[in-house]
Amino acid sequence: MRHPPPGRDPRARRVDPPPPEGSPPAGTPSAAVVGGGVAGLSAAVALAERGVDVTVLERDTRLGGRLSGWDTVLADGTPATMSRGFHAFFRQYYNLRAVLRRADPGLRTLTPLPDYPLTHAGGAYDGFTGLPAAPPWNAFAFVARSPSFRWRDIADVNIVAALNLLDVDVPGVYHRFDHIDALDLLDRLRFPASARHLALEVFSRSFFADPRAMSAAELLTMFHIYFLGSSEGLVFDVPSAPFPRALWNPLAAHLRSHGATVRTGTPVEEVADGERRRYTVHTPDGAREYDAVVLAADVPGLRGLVAASPGLADGEWRERVLARPSAPPFLVSRLWLDRPVRADRPGFLGTSGYPTLDNISVLERYEDEAAAWARRTGGSVVELHAYALPADADADAEQARLVEQLHRVYPETVPARVVDARRELRADCPLFPPGDFARRVAVESPDPFLVVAGDHVRVDLPVALMERAATSGLLAANALLRRWSRPGHPVWSVPNRGRLPFARRLLPGPR
């Protein structure tokens, strides 16, 4: 049976769930989902829709994980929503968008940004709007118009090595390139120095990592997902309202409509053996038994919970979990300014060549709450991001540095008075260093009713970031549903091989 693709790419790949096996349980199976971020909510939705008694246990007081939001009151008395920063919902995020459609079938709360411009401190400026849809024509058109690519530099590129950009497959690309770092890969390609900021700032910084600490295979996979393997393009959507109102409150209501329980402010202290059911999950207000557990916490949370639960799975698996690395700290700084930025400033601008500034968002360009504040006050709401900061980064000092860099990029902000400011310094993102792929935690554990979901989890599909989180959540649910003899959910990805077969034939060695 042919299934229509979820986006505009006719080559999008559908992966059907494994067929049910075993005997149905005597009663309604129950599952605890530890973590209420993208991965946990995706798993919870997939389980609840198949009749599983689901309880979501989120340690924070709000859902969303790294996309959470919370109420605050500004110095001028205005209620506002603070979050942990801008996120781009690319059209390639088939599984995340499918989960969000459960509560918003038309995805009306997502609005497109017209472009994703990038500016370099040296003056180069690139954008992605108006490109052809399909590879490789999108790449040819981009290179032809980009000031970051000079034809005399392109002539020096290692063509044979560059063909690897056109022949990415997962997990094969990790077996071939996971042992080197992203910077080493670009050296081998003889990638033009003038264009390296496009590869490094756009892709490695998306993982909050220094390129020397990022697997080259991860960089190649990113090229494939967003540019050379998909015809969805690099233009993306963003929520038109703060995350809780746009995304998580409606999705929580959808879960409750299927009988699920959603508990925030409820940290899980330990997962132990149960008496009547397989597991006992301990929280500060008591313990309850479940037939299965989905571990959908972030990397620090997962390490802490496994350390506190000595009976989980086996020793080798536990050692692998406890060894998962975290990315360096990142800072999100949001400023409410008493005057507007220039009208031609984009909603989102990637920056490179600056000491710490990685991007600037002007929230009133797309978010209704910020737009209402800007209309009423005549000001602007500006958000600044700094990734891969030192481990001992000082929030005050780093925020001051970000503001100085904002003044360089948007000089009209120099005389602006900061009506109020909020910042978040965190260090809870996963890291994917060279040689890491074989040691990653998989969705399934040695215990058939203990599964793991998150953007740090190994998924043998071309997915990344939020889409990896959502995909792993669906796969985790499918693993449990299969054992309960219940149907699972299909997942989608961009094509798993490069779109130009000749590139494969020209590359040396087995593939």
Secondary structure as the mmCIF struct_conf table of DSSP 4:
data_model
#
loop_
_struct_conf.conf_type_id
_struct_conf.id
_struct_conf.beg_label_comp_id
_struct_conf.beg_label_asym_id
_struct_conf.beg_label_seq_id
_struct_conf.end_label_comp_id
_struct_conf.end_label_asym_id
_struct_conf.end_label_seq_id
BEND BEND1 PRO A 6 ARG A 8
TURN_TY1_P TURN_TY1_P1 PRO A 10 ARG A 11
STRN STRN1 ARG A 13 VAL A 15
HELX_LH_PP_P HELX_LH_PP_P1 ASP A 16 PRO A 20
BEND BEND2 GLY A 22 GLY A 22
BEND BEND3 ALA A 26 GLY A 27
STRN STRN2 SER A 30 VAL A 34
BEND BEND4 GLY A 37 GLY A 37
HELX_RH_AL_P HELX_RH_AL_P1 VAL A 38 ALA A 48
TURN_TY1_P TURN_TY1_P2 GLU A 49 GLY A 51
STRN STRN3 ASP A 53 LEU A 57
BEND BEND5 ARG A 59 LEU A 63
HELX_RH_3T_P HELX_RH_3T_P1 GLY A 65 LEU A 67
STRN STRN4 GLY A 69 VAL A 73
TURN_TY1_P TURN_TY1_P3 ALA A 75 ASP A 76
BEND BEND6 GLY A 77 GLY A 77
STRN STRN5 PRO A 79 SER A 83
BEND BEND7 ARG A 84 ARG A 84
STRN STRN6 PHE A 89 PHE A 90
TURN_TY1_P TURN_TY1_P4 ARG A 91 GLN A 92
HELX_RH_AL_P HELX_RH_AL_P2 TYR A 94 ARG A 101
TURN_TY1_P TURN_TY1_P5 ARG A 102 ALA A 103
TURN_TY1_P TURN_TY1_P6 PRO A 105 GLY A 106
TURN_TY1_P TURN_TY1_P7 ARG A 108 THR A 109
STRN STRN7 LEU A 110 PRO A 112
BEND BEND8 PRO A 114 PRO A 114
STRN STRN8 LEU A 118 HIS A 120
TURN_TY1_P TURN_TY1_P8 ALA A 121 GLY A 122
BEND BEND9 GLY A 123 GLY A 123
STRN STRN9 TYR A 125 ASP A 126
TURN_TY1_P TURN_TY1_P9 THR A 129 GLY A 130
BEND BEND10 ALA A 133 ALA A 134
TURN_TY1_P TURN_TY1_P10 PRO A 135 PRO A 136
HELX_RH_AL_P HELX_RH_AL_P3 TRP A 137 ARG A 145
TURN_TY1_P TURN_TY1_P11 PRO A 147 SER A 148
HELX_RH_AL_P HELX_RH_AL_P4 TRP A 151 ILE A 154
TURN_TY1_P TURN_TY1_P12 ALA A 155 ASP A 156
BEND BEND11 VAL A 157 VAL A 157
HELX_RH_AL_P HELX_RH_AL_P5 ILE A 159 ALA A 162
HELX_RH_3T_P HELX_RH_3T_P2 LEU A 163 LEU A 166
TURN_TY1_P TURN_TY1_P13 VAL A 170 PRO A 171
HELX_RH_AL_P HELX_RH_AL_P6 GLY A 172 PHE A 177
TURN_TY1_P TURN_TY1_P14 ASP A 178 HIS A 179
BEND BEND12 ILE A 180 ILE A 180
STRN STRN10 ASP A 181 ASP A 181
HELX_RH_AL_P HELX_RH_AL_P7 ALA A 182 LEU A 189
TURN_TY1_P TURN_TY1_P15 ARG A 190 ARG A 190
HELX_RH_3T_P HELX_RH_3T_P3 ALA A 193 ALA A 195
HELX_RH_AL_P HELX_RH_AL_P8 ARG A 196 ALA A 199
HELX_RH_PI_P HELX_RH_PI_P1 LEU A 200 SER A 204
HELX_RH_3T_P HELX_RH_3T_P4 ARG A 205 PHE A 207
TURN_TY1_P TURN_TY1_P16 PHE A 208 PHE A 208
HELX_RH_3T_P HELX_RH_3T_P5 PRO A 211 ALA A 213
BEND BEND13 MET A 214 MET A 214
STRN STRN11 SER A 215 SER A 215
HELX_RH_AL_P HELX_RH_AL_P9 ALA A 216 PHE A 223
HELX_RH_PI_P HELX_RH_PI_P2 HIS A 224 LEU A 228
BEND BEND14 GLY A 229 GLY A 229
BEND BEND15 SER A 231 GLU A 232
BEND BEND16 LEU A 234 LEU A 234
STRN STRN12 PHE A 236 PRO A 239
BEND BEND17 SER A 240 ALA A 241
HELX_RH_AL_P HELX_RH_AL_P10 PHE A 243 PHE A 243
HELX_RH_PI_P HELX_RH_PI_P3 PRO A 244 TRP A 248
HELX_RH_AL_P HELX_RH_AL_P11 ASN A 249 SER A 257
TURN_TY1_P TURN_TY1_P17 HIS A 258 GLY A 259
STRN STRN13 THR A 261 ARG A 263
BEND BEND18 GLY A 265 GLY A 265
STRN STRN14 GLU A 270 ASP A 273
BEND BEND19 GLU A 275 ARG A 278
STRN STRN15 TYR A 279 THR A 283
TURN_TY1_P TURN_TY1_P18 PRO A 284 ASP A 285
STRN STRN16 GLY A 286 TYR A 290
BEND BEND20 ASP A 291 ASP A 291
STRN STRN17 ALA A 292 LEU A 295
HELX_RH_AL_P HELX_RH_AL_P12 VAL A 299 ALA A 307
TURN_TY1_P TURN_TY1_P19 ALA A 308 ALA A 308
TURN_TY1_P TURN_TY1_P20 PRO A 310 GLY A 311
BEND BEND21 LEU A 312 ALA A 313
HELX_RH_AL_P HELX_RH_AL_P13 GLY A 315 LEU A 322
TURN_TY1_P TURN_TY1_P21 ALA A 323 ALA A 323
STRN STRN18 SER A 326 SER A 326
HELX_LH_PP_P HELX_LH_PP_P2 ALA A 327 PRO A 329
STRN STRN19 PHE A 330 LEU A 337
BEND BEND22 ASP A 338 ARG A 339
HELX_LH_PP_P HELX_LH_PP_P3 PRO A 340 ARG A 342
TURN_TY1_P TURN_TY1_P22 ALA A 343 ASP A 344
BEND BEND23 GLY A 347 GLY A 347
STRN STRN20 PHE A 348 SER A 352
BEND BEND24 GLY A 353 THR A 356
STRN STRN21 ASN A 359 VAL A 362
HELX_RH_3T_P HELX_RH_3T_P6 LEU A 363 ARG A 365
TURN_TY1_P TURN_TY1_P23 TYR A 366 TYR A 366
HELX_RH_AL_P HELX_RH_AL_P14 ASP A 368 THR A 377
BEND BEND25 GLY A 378 GLY A 378
STRN STRN22 SER A 380 ALA A 386
BEND BEND26 ALA A 388 ALA A 388
TURN_TY1_P TURN_TY1_P24 ALA A 391 ASP A 392
HELX_RH_AL_P HELX_RH_AL_P15 ALA A 395 VAL A 409
BEND BEND27 TYR A 410 TYR A 410
HELX_RH_3T_P HELX_RH_3T_P7 PRO A 411 THR A 413
TURN_TY1_P TURN_TY1_P25 VAL A 414 PRO A 415
STRN STRN23 VAL A 418 ARG A 426
STRN STRN24 PRO A 430 PRO A 430
TURN_TY1_P TURN_TY1_P26 PRO A 434 GLY A 435
HELX_RH_3T_P HELX_RH_3T_P8 PHE A 437 ARG A 439
BEND BEND28 ARG A 440 ARG A 440
HELX_LH_PP_P HELX_LH_PP_P4 VAL A 441 VAL A 441
STRN STRN25 ALA A 442 ALA A 442
BEND BEND29 VAL A 443 VAL A 443
STRN STRN26 GLU A 444 GLU A 444
BEND BEND30 PRO A 446 ASP A 447
TURN_TY1_P TURN_TY1_P27 PRO A 448 PHE A 449
STRN STRN27 LEU A 450 VAL A 452
BEND BEND31 GLY A 454 GLY A 454
TURN_TY1_P TURN_TY1_P28 ASP A 455 HIS A 456
BEND BEND32 VAL A 457 VAL A 457
STRN STRN28 ARG A 458 ARG A 458
BEND BEND33 ASP A 460 PRO A 462
HELX_RH_AL_P HELX_RH_AL_P16 LEU A 465 ARG A 483
TURN_TY1_P TURN_TY1_P29 TRP A 484 SER A 485
STRN STRN29 VAL A 491 SER A 493
BEND BEND34 VAL A 494 VAL A 494
BEND BEND35 ASN A 496 ARG A 497
BEND BEND36 ARG A 499 ARG A 499
HELX_RH_AL_P HELX_RH_AL_P17 PRO A 501 LEU A 506
BEND BEND37 LEU A 507 LEU A 507
BEND BEND38 GLY A 509 GLY A 509
#
